[in-house]
Amino acid sequence: MQIEEIIQKINFHDSNVIELIHNNDKVKLKVDLCMWKQEGYKEGGNELEEVLLEFDSVEDYVWDSDKIEADIDYDTILDILFSNGILKIVLADSGVSIVSFKCNTVKFTQQL
């Protein structure tokens, strides 16, 4: 799936990152997605759902934070931006963390 497509289709704001793994040219982001913020949500449905975002062919990975990626523990997604082929994810916990990298496609999987 194209990154622009997923950003337009899914509202990530206020969802929580459970885990962030960067390995060579891959990034995996496990998210507790706020289903109640999604278009088409029906009252009584699951309010949260765990999803996995897998980015391949990642280049120029940058982690900008006072903490290390392994310390992510339910950090809140403030914003996800995509411009000129660069994805930027802004997270908040006790402080702000920013992860950015070049990538064109993402695999989106709902966890069971």
MODELLER restraints for C-alpha pairs under 7 A, 6 or more apart:
rsr = mdl.restraints
at = mdl.atoms
rsr.add(forms.Gaussian(group=physical.xy_distance, feature=features.Distance(at['CA:1:A'], at['CA:105:A']), mean=5.41, stdev=0.5))
rsr.add(forms.Gaussian(group=physical.xy_distance, feature=features.Distance(at['CA:1:A'], at['CA:106:A']), mean=5.37, stdev=0.5))
rsr.add(forms.Gaussian(group=physical.xy_distance, feature=features.Distance(at['CA:1:A'], at['CA:107:A']), mean=6.13, stdev=0.5))
rsr.add(forms.Gaussian(group=physical.xy_distance, feature=features.Distance(at['CA:2:A'], at['CA:104:A']), mean=6.17, stdev=0.5))
rsr.add(forms.Gaussian(group=physical.xy_distance, feature=features.Distance(at['CA:2:A'], at['CA:105:A']), mean=4.59, stdev=0.5))
rsr.add(forms.Gaussian(group=physical.xy_distance, feature=features.Distance(at['CA:2:A'], at['CA:106:A']), mean=6.31, stdev=0.5))
rsr.add(forms.Gaussian(group=physical.xy_distance, feature=features.Distance(at['CA:3:A'], at['CA:104:A']), mean=6.10, stdev=0.5))
rsr.add(forms.Gaussian(group=physical.xy_distance, feature=features.Distance(at['CA:3:A'], at['CA:105:A']), mean=5.42, stdev=0.5))
rsr.add(forms.Gaussian(group=physical.xy_distance, feature=features.Distance(at['CA:3:A'], at['CA:106:A']), mean=6.10, stdev=0.5))
rsr.add(forms.Gaussian(group=physical.xy_distance, feature=features.Distance(at['CA:4:A'], at['CA:82:A']), mean=6.82, stdev=0.5))
rsr.add(forms.Gaussian(group=physical.xy_distance, feature=features.Distance(at['CA:10:A'], at['CA:38:A']), mean=6.46, stdev=0.5))
rsr.add(forms.Gaussian(group=physical.xy_distance, feature=features.Distance(at['CA:11:A'], at['CA:37:A']), mean=6.46, stdev=0.5))
rsr.add(forms.Gaussian(group=physical.xy_distance, feature=features.Distance(at['CA:11:A'], at['CA:38:A']), mean=6.02, stdev=0.5))
rsr.add(forms.Gaussian(group=physical.xy_distance, feature=features.Distance(at['CA:12:A'], at['CA:33:A']), mean=6.64, stdev=0.5))
rsr.add(forms.Gaussian(group=physical.xy_distance, feature=features.Distance(at['CA:12:A'], at['CA:77:A']), mean=6.56, stdev=0.5))
rsr.add(forms.Gaussian(group=physical.xy_distance, feature=features.Distance(at['CA:13:A'], at['CA:77:A']), mean=5.42, stdev=0.5))
rsr.add(forms.Gaussian(group=physical.xy_distance, feature=features.Distance(at['CA:13:A'], at['CA:78:A']), mean=5.40, stdev=0.5))
rsr.add(forms.Gaussian(group=physical.xy_distance, feature=features.Distance(at['CA:13:A'], at['CA:79:A']), mean=6.01, stdev=0.5))
rsr.add(forms.Gaussian(group=physical.xy_distance, feature=features.Distance(at['CA:14:A'], at['CA:76:A']), mean=5.48, stdev=0.5))
rsr.add(forms.Gaussian(group=physical.xy_distance, feature=features.Distance(at['CA:14:A'], at['CA:77:A']), mean=5.29, stdev=0.5))
rsr.add(forms.Gaussian(group=physical.xy_distance, feature=features.Distance(at['CA:14:A'], at['CA:78:A']), mean=6.15, stdev=0.5))
rsr.add(forms.Gaussian(group=physical.xy_distance, feature=features.Distance(at['CA:15:A'], at['CA:31:A']), mean=6.88, stdev=0.5))
rsr.add(forms.Gaussian(group=physical.xy_distance, feature=features.Distance(at['CA:15:A'], at['CA:32:A']), mean=5.81, stdev=0.5))
rsr.add(forms.Gaussian(group=physical.xy_distance, feature=features.Distance(at['CA:15:A'], at['CA:33:A']), mean=4.88, stdev=0.5))
rsr.add(forms.Gaussian(group=physical.xy_distance, feature=features.Distance(at['CA:15:A'], at['CA:34:A']), mean=5.24, stdev=0.5))
rsr.add(forms.Gaussian(group=physical.xy_distance, feature=features.Distance(at['CA:15:A'], at['CA:76:A']), mean=5.72, stdev=0.5))
rsr.add(forms.Gaussian(group=physical.xy_distance, feature=features.Distance(at['CA:15:A'], at['CA:77:A']), mean=5.56, stdev=0.5))
rsr.add(forms.Gaussian(group=physical.xy_distance, feature=features.Distance(at['CA:16:A'], at['CA:31:A']), mean=5.56, stdev=0.5))
rsr.add(forms.Gaussian(group=physical.xy_distance, feature=features.Distance(at['CA:16:A'], at['CA:32:A']), mean=5.12, stdev=0.5))
rsr.add(forms.Gaussian(group=physical.xy_distance, feature=features.Distance(at['CA:16:A'], at['CA:33:A']), mean=6.67, stdev=0.5))
rsr.add(forms.Gaussian(group=physical.xy_distance, feature=features.Distance(at['CA:16:A'], at['CA:74:A']), mean=5.02, stdev=0.5))
rsr.add(forms.Gaussian(group=physical.xy_distance, feature=features.Distance(at['CA:16:A'], at['CA:75:A']), mean=5.30, stdev=0.5))
rsr.add(forms.Gaussian(group=physical.xy_distance, feature=features.Distance(at['CA:16:A'], at['CA:76:A']), mean=4.45, stdev=0.5))
rsr.add(forms.Gaussian(group=physical.xy_distance, feature=features.Distance(at['CA:16:A'], at['CA:77:A']), mean=5.89, stdev=0.5))
rsr.add(forms.Gaussian(group=physical.xy_distance, feature=features.Distance(at['CA:17:A'], at['CA:29:A']), mean=6.93, stdev=0.5))
rsr.add(forms.Gaussian(group=physical.xy_distance, feature=features.Distance(at['CA:17:A'], at['CA:30:A']), mean=5.91, stdev=0.5))
rsr.add(forms.Gaussian(group=physical.xy_distance, feature=features.Distance(at['CA:17:A'], at['CA:31:A']), mean=4.45, stdev=0.5))
rsr.add(forms.Gaussian(group=physical.xy_distance, feature=features.Distance(at['CA:17:A'], at['CA:32:A']), mean=6.34, stdev=0.5))
rsr.add(forms.Gaussian(group=physical.xy_distance, feature=features.Distance(at['CA:17:A'], at['CA:74:A']), mean=5.07, stdev=0.5))
rsr.add(forms.Gaussian(group=physical.xy_distance, feature=features.Distance(at['CA:17:A'], at['CA:75:A']), mean=5.26, stdev=0.5))
rsr.add(forms.Gaussian(group=physical.xy_distance, feature=features.Distance(at['CA:17:A'], at['CA:76:A']), mean=6.35, stdev=0.5))
rsr.add(forms.Gaussian(group=physical.xy_distance, feature=features.Distance(at['CA:17:A'], at['CA:77:A']), mean=6.97, stdev=0.5))
rsr.add(forms.Gaussian(group=physical.xy_distance, feature=features.Distance(at['CA:18:A'], at['CA:30:A']), mean=5.40, stdev=0.5))
rsr.add(forms.Gaussian(group=physical.xy_distance, feature=features.Distance(at['CA:18:A'], at['CA:31:A']), mean=5.47, stdev=0.5))
rsr.add(forms.Gaussian(group=physical.xy_distance, feature=features.Distance(at['CA:18:A'], at['CA:32:A']), mean=6.75, stdev=0.5))
rsr.add(forms.Gaussian(group=physical.xy_distance, feature=features.Distance(at['CA:18:A'], at['CA:72:A']), mean=6.80, stdev=0.5))
rsr.add(forms.Gaussian(group=physical.xy_distance, feature=features.Distance(at['CA:18:A'], at['CA:73:A']), mean=5.62, stdev=0.5))
rsr.add(forms.Gaussian(group=physical.xy_distance, feature=features.Distance(at['CA:18:A'], at['CA:74:A']), mean=4.89, stdev=0.5))
rsr.add(forms.Gaussian(group=physical.xy_distance, feature=features.Distance(at['CA:19:A'], at['CA:29:A']), mean=5.84, stdev=0.5))
rsr.add(forms.Gaussian(group=physical.xy_distance, feature=features.Distance(at['CA:19:A'], at['CA:30:A']), mean=5.06, stdev=0.5))
rsr.add(forms.Gaussian(group=physical.xy_distance, feature=features.Distance(at['CA:19:A'], at['CA:72:A']), mean=6.24, stdev=0.5))
rsr.add(forms.Gaussian(group=physical.xy_distance, feature=features.Distance(at['CA:19:A'], at['CA:73:A']), mean=6.99, stdev=0.5))
rsr.add(forms.Gaussian(group=physical.xy_distance, feature=features.Distance(at['CA:20:A'], at['CA:28:A']), mean=5.80, stdev=0.5))
rsr.add(forms.Gaussian(group=physical.xy_distance, feature=features.Distance(at['CA:20:A'], at['CA:29:A']), mean=4.74, stdev=0.5))
rsr.add(forms.Gaussian(group=physical.xy_distance, feature=features.Distance(at['CA:20:A'], at['CA:30:A']), mean=6.54, stdev=0.5))
rsr.add(forms.Gaussian(group=physical.xy_distance, feature=features.Distance(at['CA:20:A'], at['CA:69:A']), mean=6.31, stdev=0.5))
rsr.add(forms.Gaussian(group=physical.xy_distance, feature=features.Distance(at['CA:21:A'], at['CA:27:A']), mean=5.62, stdev=0.5))
rsr.add(forms.Gaussian(group=physical.xy_distance, feature=features.Distance(at['CA:21:A'], at['CA:28:A']), mean=5.10, stdev=0.5))
rsr.add(forms.Gaussian(group=physical.xy_distance, feature=features.Distance(at['CA:21:A'], at['CA:29:A']), mean=6.57, stdev=0.5))
rsr.add(forms.Gaussian(group=physical.xy_distance, feature=features.Distance(at['CA:22:A'], at['CA:28:A']), mean=6.58, stdev=0.5))
rsr.add(forms.Gaussian(group=physical.xy_distance, feature=features.Distance(at['CA:25:A'], at['CA:56:A']), mean=6.17, stdev=0.5))
rsr.add(forms.Gaussian(group=physical.xy_distance, feature=features.Distance(at['CA:25:A'], at['CA:57:A']), mean=5.19, stdev=0.5))
rsr.add(forms.Gaussian(group=physical.xy_distance, feature=features.Distance(at['CA:25:A'], at['CA:58:A']), mean=4.56, stdev=0.5))
rsr.add(forms.Gaussian(group=physical.xy_distance, feature=features.Distance(at['CA:25:A'], at['CA:59:A']), mean=6.42, stdev=0.5))
rsr.add(forms.Gaussian(group=physical.xy_distance, feature=features.Distance(at['CA:26:A'], at['CA:55:A']), mean=5.59, stdev=0.5))
rsr.add(forms.Gaussian(group=physical.xy_distance, feature=features.Distance(at['CA:26:A'], at['CA:56:A']), mean=4.76, stdev=0.5))
rsr.add(forms.Gaussian(group=physical.xy_distance, feature=features.Distance(at['CA:26:A'], at['CA:57:A']), mean=6.32, stdev=0.5))
rsr.add(forms.Gaussian(group=physical.xy_distance, feature=features.Distance(at['CA:26:A'], at['CA:58:A']), mean=5.63, stdev=0.5))
rsr.add(forms.Gaussian(group=physical.xy_distance, feature=features.Distance(at['CA:27:A'], at['CA:54:A']), mean=5.93, stdev=0.5))
rsr.add(forms.Gaussian(group=physical.xy_distance, feature=features.Distance(at['CA:27:A'], at['CA:55:A']), mean=5.10, stdev=0.5))
rsr.add(forms.Gaussian(group=physical.xy_distance, feature=features.Distance(at['CA:27:A'], at['CA:56:A']), mean=6.80, stdev=0.5))
rsr.add(forms.Gaussian(group=physical.xy_distance, feature=features.Distance(at['CA:28:A'], at['CA:52:A']), mean=6.96, stdev=0.5))
rsr.add(forms.Gaussian(group=physical.xy_distance, feature=features.Distance(at['CA:28:A'], at['CA:53:A']), mean=5.72, stdev=0.5))
rsr.add(forms.Gaussian(group=physical.xy_distance, feature=features.Distance(at['CA:28:A'], at['CA:54:A']), mean=4.63, stdev=0.5))
rsr.add(forms.Gaussian(group=physical.xy_distance, feature=features.Distance(at['CA:28:A'], at['CA:55:A']), mean=6.35, stdev=0.5))
rsr.add(forms.Gaussian(group=physical.xy_distance, feature=features.Distance(at['CA:29:A'], at['CA:52:A']), mean=5.78, stdev=0.5))
rsr.add(forms.Gaussian(group=physical.xy_distance, feature=features.Distance(at['CA:29:A'], at['CA:53:A']), mean=5.08, stdev=0.5))
rsr.add(forms.Gaussian(group=physical.xy_distance, feature=features.Distance(at['CA:29:A'], at['CA:54:A']), mean=6.53, stdev=0.5))
rsr.add(forms.Gaussian(group=physical.xy_distance, feature=features.Distance(at['CA:30:A'], at['CA:51:A']), mean=5.90, stdev=0.5))
rsr.add(forms.Gaussian(group=physical.xy_distance, feature=features.Distance(at['CA:30:A'], at['CA:52:A']), mean=4.59, stdev=0.5))
rsr.add(forms.Gaussian(group=physical.xy_distance, feature=features.Distance(at['CA:30:A'], at['CA:53:A']), mean=6.39, stdev=0.5))
rsr.add(forms.Gaussian(group=physical.xy_distance, feature=features.Distance(at['CA:31:A'], at['CA:50:A']), mean=5.61, stdev=0.5))
rsr.add(forms.Gaussian(group=physical.xy_distance, feature=features.Distance(at['CA:31:A'], at['CA:51:A']), mean=5.31, stdev=0.5))
rsr.add(forms.Gaussian(group=physical.xy_distance, feature=features.Distance(at['CA:31:A'], at['CA:52:A']), mean=6.25, stdev=0.5))
rsr.add(forms.Gaussian(group=physical.xy_distance, feature=features.Distance(at['CA:32:A'], at['CA:48:A']), mean=6.00, stdev=0.5))
rsr.add(forms.Gaussian(group=physical.xy_distance, feature=features.Distance(at['CA:32:A'], at['CA:49:A']), mean=5.50, stdev=0.5))
rsr.add(forms.Gaussian(group=physical.xy_distance, feature=features.Distance(at['CA:32:A'], at['CA:50:A']), mean=4.46, stdev=0.5))
rsr.add(forms.Gaussian(group=physical.xy_distance, feature=features.Distance(at['CA:32:A'], at['CA:51:A']), mean=6.42, stdev=0.5))
rsr.add(forms.Gaussian(group=physical.xy_distance, feature=features.Distance(at['CA:33:A'], at['CA:48:A']), mean=5.40, stdev=0.5))
rsr.add(forms.Gaussian(group=physical.xy_distance, feature=features.Distance(at['CA:33:A'], at['CA:49:A']), mean=5.22, stdev=0.5))
rsr.add(forms.Gaussian(group=physical.xy_distance, feature=features.Distance(at['CA:33:A'], at['CA:50:A']), mean=5.96, stdev=0.5))
rsr.add(forms.Gaussian(group=physical.xy_distance, feature=features.Distance(at['CA:33:A'], at['CA:51:A']), mean=6.64, stdev=0.5))
rsr.add(forms.Gaussian(group=physical.xy_distance, feature=features.Distance(at['CA:34:A'], at['CA:47:A']), mean=5.96, stdev=0.5))
rsr.add(forms.Gaussian(group=physical.xy_distance, feature=features.Distance(at['CA:34:A'], at['CA:48:A']), mean=4.82, stdev=0.5))
rsr.add(forms.Gaussian(group=physical.xy_distance, feature=features.Distance(at['CA:34:A'], at['CA:49:A']), mean=6.84, stdev=0.5))
rsr.add(forms.Gaussian(group=physical.xy_distance, feature=features.Distance(at['CA:35:A'], at['CA:41:A']), mean=6.61, stdev=0.5))
rsr.add(forms.Gaussian(group=physical.xy_distance, feature=features.Distance(at['CA:35:A'], at['CA:46:A']), mean=6.65, stdev=0.5))
rsr.add(forms.Gaussian(group=physical.xy_distance, feature=features.Distance(at['CA:35:A'], at['CA:47:A']), mean=4.97, stdev=0.5))
rsr.add(forms.Gaussian(group=physical.xy_distance, feature=features.Distance(at['CA:35:A'], at['CA:48:A']), mean=5.22, stdev=0.5))
rsr.add(forms.Gaussian(group=physical.xy_distance, feature=features.Distance(at['CA:35:A'], at['CA:49:A']), mean=6.48, stdev=0.5))
rsr.add(forms.Gaussian(group=physical.xy_distance, feature=features.Distance(at['CA:36:A'], at['CA:47:A']), mean=5.16, stdev=0.5))
rsr.add(forms.Gaussian(group=physical.xy_distance, feature=features.Distance(at['CA:50:A'], at['CA:110:A']), mean=6.26, stdev=0.5))
rsr.add(forms.Gaussian(group=physical.xy_distance, feature=features.Distance(at['CA:50:A'], at['CA:111:A']), mean=5.44, stdev=0.5))
rsr.add(forms.Gaussian(group=physical.xy_distance, feature=features.Distance(at['CA:51:A'], at['CA:109:A']), mean=5.57, stdev=0.5))
rsr.add(forms.Gaussian(group=physical.xy_distance, feature=features.Distance(at['CA:51:A'], at['CA:110:A']), mean=4.36, stdev=0.5))
rsr.add(forms.Gaussian(group=physical.xy_distance, feature=features.Distance(at['CA:51:A'], at['CA:111:A']), mean=5.30, stdev=0.5))
rsr.add(forms.Gaussian(group=physical.xy_distance, feature=features.Distance(at['CA:52:A'], at['CA:108:A']), mean=5.86, stdev=0.5))
rsr.add(forms.Gaussian(group=physical.xy_distance, feature=features.Distance(at['CA:52:A'], at['CA:109:A']), mean=5.11, stdev=0.5))
rsr.add(forms.Gaussian(group=physical.xy_distance, feature=features.Distance(at['CA:52:A'], at['CA:110:A']), mean=6.36, stdev=0.5))
rsr.add(forms.Gaussian(group=physical.xy_distance, feature=features.Distance(at['CA:52:A'], at['CA:111:A']), mean=6.93, stdev=0.5))
rsr.add(forms.Gaussian(group=physical.xy_distance, feature=features.Distance(at['CA:53:A'], at['CA:106:A']), mean=6.40, stdev=0.5))
rsr.add(forms.Gaussian(group=physical.xy_distance, feature=features.Distance(at['CA:53:A'], at['CA:107:A']), mean=5.68, stdev=0.5))
rsr.add(forms.Gaussian(group=physical.xy_distance, feature=features.Distance(at['CA:53:A'], at['CA:108:A']), mean=4.86, stdev=0.5))
rsr.add(forms.Gaussian(group=physical.xy_distance, feature=features.Distance(at['CA:53:A'], at['CA:109:A']), mean=6.59, stdev=0.5))
rsr.add(forms.Gaussian(group=physical.xy_distance, feature=features.Distance(at['CA:54:A'], at['CA:106:A']), mean=5.53, stdev=0.5))
rsr.add(forms.Gaussian(group=physical.xy_distance, feature=features.Distance(at['CA:54:A'], at['CA:107:A']), mean=5.01, stdev=0.5))
rsr.add(forms.Gaussian(group=physical.xy_distance, feature=features.Distance(at['CA:54:A'], at['CA:108:A']), mean=6.65, stdev=0.5))
rsr.add(forms.Gaussian(group=physical.xy_distance, feature=features.Distance(at['CA:55:A'], at['CA:103:A']), mean=6.96, stdev=0.5))
rsr.add(forms.Gaussian(group=physical.xy_distance, feature=features.Distance(at['CA:55:A'], at['CA:105:A']), mean=6.44, stdev=0.5))
rsr.add(forms.Gaussian(group=physical.xy_distance, feature=features.Distance(at['CA:55:A'], at['CA:106:A']), mean=4.76, stdev=0.5))
rsr.add(forms.Gaussian(group=physical.xy_distance, feature=features.Distance(at['CA:55:A'], at['CA:107:A']), mean=6.56, stdev=0.5))
rsr.add(forms.Gaussian(group=physical.xy_distance, feature=features.Distance(at['CA:57:A'], at['CA:103:A']), mean=6.29, stdev=0.5))
rsr.add(forms.Gaussian(group=physical.xy_distance, feature=features.Distance(at['CA:58:A'], at['CA:101:A']), mean=6.42, stdev=0.5))
rsr.add(forms.Gaussian(group=physical.xy_distance, feature=features.Distance(at['CA:58:A'], at['CA:102:A']), mean=5.62, stdev=0.5))
rsr.add(forms.Gaussian(group=physical.xy_distance, feature=features.Distance(at['CA:58:A'], at['CA:103:A']), mean=5.13, stdev=0.5))
rsr.add(forms.Gaussian(group=physical.xy_distance, feature=features.Distance(at['CA:59:A'], at['CA:101:A']), mean=5.88, stdev=0.5))
rsr.add(forms.Gaussian(group=physical.xy_distance, feature=features.Distance(at['CA:59:A'], at['CA:102:A']), mean=5.00, stdev=0.5))
rsr.add(forms.Gaussian(group=physical.xy_distance, feature=features.Distance(at['CA:59:A'], at['CA:103:A']), mean=6.77, stdev=0.5))
rsr.add(forms.Gaussian(group=physical.xy_distance, feature=features.Distance(at['CA:60:A'], at['CA:101:A']), mean=5.26, stdev=0.5))
rsr.add(forms.Gaussian(group=physical.xy_distance, feature=features.Distance(at['CA:60:A'], at['CA:102:A']), mean=6.05, stdev=0.5))
rsr.add(forms.Gaussian(group=physical.xy_distance, feature=features.Distance(at['CA:61:A'], at['CA:100:A']), mean=5.88, stdev=0.5))
rsr.add(forms.Gaussian(group=physical.xy_distance, feature=features.Distance(at['CA:61:A'], at['CA:101:A']), mean=4.39, stdev=0.5))
rsr.add(forms.Gaussian(group=physical.xy_distance, feature=features.Distance(at['CA:62:A'], at['CA:99:A']), mean=5.70, stdev=0.5))
rsr.add(forms.Gaussian(group=physical.xy_distance, feature=features.Distance(at['CA:62:A'], at['CA:100:A']), mean=5.29, stdev=0.5))
rsr.add(forms.Gaussian(group=physical.xy_distance, feature=features.Distance(at['CA:62:A'], at['CA:101:A']), mean=6.27, stdev=0.5))
rsr.add(forms.Gaussian(group=physical.xy_distance, feature=features.Distance(at['CA:63:A'], at['CA:98:A']), mean=6.09, stdev=0.5))
rsr.add(forms.Gaussian(group=physical.xy_distance, feature=features.Distance(at['CA:63:A'], at['CA:99:A']), mean=4.67, stdev=0.5))
rsr.add(forms.Gaussian(group=physical.xy_distance, feature=features.Distance(at['CA:63:A'], at['CA:100:A']), mean=6.75, stdev=0.5))
rsr.add(forms.Gaussian(group=physical.xy_distance, feature=features.Distance(at['CA:64:A'], at['CA:97:A']), mean=5.79, stdev=0.5))
rsr.add(forms.Gaussian(group=physical.xy_distance, feature=features.Distance(at['CA:64:A'], at['CA:98:A']), mean=5.07, stdev=0.5))
rsr.add(forms.Gaussian(group=physical.xy_distance, feature=features.Distance(at['CA:64:A'], at['CA:99:A']), mean=6.18, stdev=0.5))
rsr.add(forms.Gaussian(group=physical.xy_distance, feature=features.Distance(at['CA:65:A'], at['CA:96:A']), mean=6.78, stdev=0.5))
rsr.add(forms.Gaussian(group=physical.xy_distance, feature=features.Distance(at['CA:65:A'], at['CA:97:A']), mean=4.59, stdev=0.5))
rsr.add(forms.Gaussian(group=physical.xy_distance, feature=features.Distance(at['CA:65:A'], at['CA:98:A']), mean=6.46, stdev=0.5))
rsr.add(forms.Gaussian(group=physical.xy_distance, feature=features.Distance(at['CA:75:A'], at['CA:91:A']), mean=5.97, stdev=0.5))
rsr.add(forms.Gaussian(group=physical.xy_distance, feature=features.Distance(at['CA:75:A'], at['CA:92:A']), mean=5.55, stdev=0.5))
rsr.add(forms.Gaussian(group=physical.xy_distance, feature=features.Distance(at['CA:75:A'], at['CA:93:A']), mean=5.12, stdev=0.5))
rsr.add(forms.Gaussian(group=physical.xy_distance, feature=features.Distance(at['CA:76:A'], at['CA:91:A']), mean=5.41, stdev=0.5))
rsr.add(forms.Gaussian(group=physical.xy_distance, feature=features.Distance(at['CA:76:A'], at['CA:92:A']), mean=5.15, stdev=0.5))
rsr.add(forms.Gaussian(group=physical.xy_distance, feature=features.Distance(at['CA:76:A'], at['CA:93:A']), mean=6.50, stdev=0.5))
rsr.add(forms.Gaussian(group=physical.xy_distance, feature=features.Distance(at['CA:77:A'], at['CA:90:A']), mean=6.04, stdev=0.5))
rsr.add(forms.Gaussian(group=physical.xy_distance, feature=features.Distance(at['CA:77:A'], at['CA:91:A']), mean=4.65, stdev=0.5))
rsr.add(forms.Gaussian(group=physical.xy_distance, feature=features.Distance(at['CA:77:A'], at['CA:92:A']), mean=6.55, stdev=0.5))
rsr.add(forms.Gaussian(group=physical.xy_distance, feature=features.Distance(at['CA:78:A'], at['CA:90:A']), mean=5.47, stdev=0.5))
rsr.add(forms.Gaussian(group=physical.xy_distance, feature=features.Distance(at['CA:78:A'], at['CA:91:A']), mean=5.53, stdev=0.5))
rsr.add(forms.Gaussian(group=physical.xy_distance, feature=features.Distance(at['CA:78:A'], at['CA:92:A']), mean=6.65, stdev=0.5))
rsr.add(forms.Gaussian(group=physical.xy_distance, feature=features.Distance(at['CA:79:A'], at['CA:89:A']), mean=5.94, stdev=0.5))
rsr.add(forms.Gaussian(group=physical.xy_distance, feature=features.Distance(at['CA:79:A'], at['CA:90:A']), mean=5.17, stdev=0.5))
rsr.add(forms.Gaussian(group=physical.xy_distance, feature=features.Distance(at['CA:80:A'], at['CA:88:A']), mean=5.74, stdev=0.5))
rsr.add(forms.Gaussian(group=physical.xy_distance, feature=features.Distance(at['CA:80:A'], at['CA:89:A']), mean=4.58, stdev=0.5))
rsr.add(forms.Gaussian(group=physical.xy_distance, feature=features.Distance(at['CA:80:A'], at['CA:90:A']), mean=6.38, stdev=0.5))
rsr.add(forms.Gaussian(group=physical.xy_distance, feature=features.Distance(at['CA:81:A'], at['CA:87:A']), mean=5.81, stdev=0.5))
rsr.add(forms.Gaussian(group=physical.xy_distance, feature=features.Distance(at['CA:81:A'], at['CA:88:A']), mean=5.13, stdev=0.5))
rsr.add(forms.Gaussian(group=physical.xy_distance, feature=features.Distance(at['CA:81:A'], at['CA:89:A']), mean=6.53, stdev=0.5))
rsr.add(forms.Gaussian(group=physical.xy_distance, feature=features.Distance(at['CA:82:A'], at['CA:88:A']), mean=6.28, stdev=0.5))
rsr.add(forms.Gaussian(group=physical.xy_distance, feature=features.Distance(at['CA:85:A'], at['CA:102:A']), mean=5.57, stdev=0.5))
rsr.add(forms.Gaussian(group=physical.xy_distance, feature=features.Distance(at['CA:85:A'], at['CA:103:A']), mean=6.16, stdev=0.5))
rsr.add(forms.Gaussian(group=physical.xy_distance, feature=features.Distance(at['CA:85:A'], at['CA:104:A']), mean=6.42, stdev=0.5))
rsr.add(forms.Gaussian(group=physical.xy_distance, feature=features.Distance(at['CA:86:A'], at['CA:100:A']), mean=6.69, stdev=0.5))
rsr.add(forms.Gaussian(group=physical.xy_distance, feature=features.Distance(at['CA:86:A'], at['CA:101:A']), mean=5.45, stdev=0.5))
rsr.add(forms.Gaussian(group=physical.xy_distance, feature=features.Distance(at['CA:86:A'], at['CA:102:A']), mean=4.37, stdev=0.5))
rsr.add(forms.Gaussian(group=physical.xy_distance, feature=features.Distance(at['CA:86:A'], at['CA:103:A']), mean=6.41, stdev=0.5))
rsr.add(forms.Gaussian(group=physical.xy_distance, feature=features.Distance(at['CA:87:A'], at['CA:100:A']), mean=5.41, stdev=0.5))
rsr.add(forms.Gaussian(group=physical.xy_distance, feature=features.Distance(at['CA:87:A'], at['CA:101:A']), mean=5.49, stdev=0.5))
rsr.add(forms.Gaussian(group=physical.xy_distance, feature=features.Distance(at['CA:87:A'], at['CA:102:A']), mean=6.13, stdev=0.5))
rsr.add(forms.Gaussian(group=physical.xy_distance, feature=features.Distance(at['CA:87:A'], at['CA:103:A']), mean=6.89, stdev=0.5))
rsr.add(forms.Gaussian(group=physical.xy_distance, feature=features.Distance(at['CA:88:A'], at['CA:98:A']), mean=6.92, stdev=0.5))
rsr.add(forms.Gaussian(group=physical.xy_distance, feature=features.Distance(at['CA:88:A'], at['CA:99:A']), mean=5.82, stdev=0.5))
rsr.add(forms.Gaussian(group=physical.xy_distance, feature=features.Distance(at['CA:88:A'], at['CA:100:A']), mean=4.29, stdev=0.5))
rsr.add(forms.Gaussian(group=physical.xy_distance, feature=features.Distance(at['CA:88:A'], at['CA:101:A']), mean=6.82, stdev=0.5))
rsr.add(forms.Gaussian(group=physical.xy_distance, feature=features.Distance(at['CA:89:A'], at['CA:98:A']), mean=5.70, stdev=0.5))
rsr.add(forms.Gaussian(group=physical.xy_distance, feature=features.Distance(at['CA:89:A'], at['CA:99:A']), mean=5.32, stdev=0.5))
rsr.add(forms.Gaussian(group=physical.xy_distance, feature=features.Distance(at['CA:89:A'], at['CA:100:A']), mean=6.29, stdev=0.5))
rsr.add(forms.Gaussian(group=physical.xy_distance, feature=features.Distance(at['CA:90:A'], at['CA:97:A']), mean=6.00, stdev=0.5))
rsr.add(forms.Gaussian(group=physical.xy_distance, feature=features.Distance(at['CA:90:A'], at['CA:98:A']), mean=4.66, stdev=0.5))
rsr.add(forms.Gaussian(group=physical.xy_distance, feature=features.Distance(at['CA:90:A'], at['CA:99:A']), mean=6.73, stdev=0.5))
rsr.add(forms.Gaussian(group=physical.xy_distance, feature=features.Distance(at['CA:91:A'], at['CA:97:A']), mean=5.05, stdev=0.5))
rsr.add(forms.Gaussian(group=physical.xy_distance, feature=features.Distance(at['CA:91:A'], at['CA:98:A']), mean=6.13, stdev=0.5))
